[in-house]
């Protein structure tokens, strides 16, 4: 299955994910490298999503961004500082991990 993800460019030159909430057949996704924000409930209920690597420029992940992603076990955060909203990974069996290296 191929899924096209739409982004909206914002003033700072980054981008914001519009969202794919409820896409139960989505197993993995590659987010654009210039993504800076994941909005509330962007991936809510994507029950087959099992892994995600968040882009280096991500700065903000809203409340419940991955709420109910019950197969999400492999979560890789970027090295830099990221605001992670409350319950962003609620119902996900995995624990977000940072790759080795210095945190900005």
N, C-alpha and C positions, 0 to 999 in steps of 0.2 A: 504494500500500500504506500502510495506517495501522498504526502500531505504538504500543502503549501501554507506557510506561515506568513501572515501579513504583519508588517511593522509600520509604525507611523513615526516619521522623523520629527524630532522636537528641536527647539532652538539651540540647545547646547551641542548639537551634532550627534547625539546618541539616538537611540530609538526605543520605542515602547512596544511590547508585544500586545497584540489585540486579544489573543486568547483562543484556546481550543477546548474549552470546558465541556466535559461530558463525552469526549471522543473515546469510547471504550475500546476501540481497536488500535489506538496509538500505542506502540511498544517502545519506541525510542525517538528522539528528536534532536536535531542539531540546531542550536540557536545561533542567530547571526552574531558575529564578534562585536558589533557596535551596539548591541542591546544593553541598555542602561537600567531598565525598569521592567518588572513583571507585575502586572496589576492583580488586584484582588480576584481570587477564584479563577485565574487564567487557565489552570490545568485541573480544576476541581472535577473529580469523578472520572479521570482518565485511568481506569482501573487496570489496564494492561501495561501502562508505562512502567518500565522496570529500571531504567537508568537515565541519568541526565548529568551532563557536564555544563555548568553555568559559565557564561562568557566572562573574560577578564574585566570588561568594563562595567559589569553589573554593579549597580550602587544601591538599588532598592528592590526588595521583594515584599509585596503587600501581604496583608492578612489573608491567610487561607489559600495562598497561591497554588499549592499542591494538595489541598485538602481532599482527603479520601482517595488518594492514589495508592491503593492497597497493595500494589505489586512493586512500588518504588523502593528498591533496596540499595541502589548504587547512586549516591548523590555527591557530586564533586563541586565544591565551592571554589570561586576564584581566590587568588592570594590576597587581593586588596580588601579594604573594609567594605562590608555589605550590610545594609540595614535589613534584617529579617523580621518581618511582621509576625505578630502573635499567631500561633496555630498555622504557620506557613506550611508545615509538614505534618499536620494533624492526620492521624490514621495511616501514615506511611511507616512501614516496618524498618526502613533504613535510617541511619544516622548520618547527617551531612558531614563530609570529611573535606579537609583542605589538603591540597597536594603539598609535598615537602618544599620548603623554601621560606624566605623571609616574608612577613606580612607587611604590606605598605602602611 
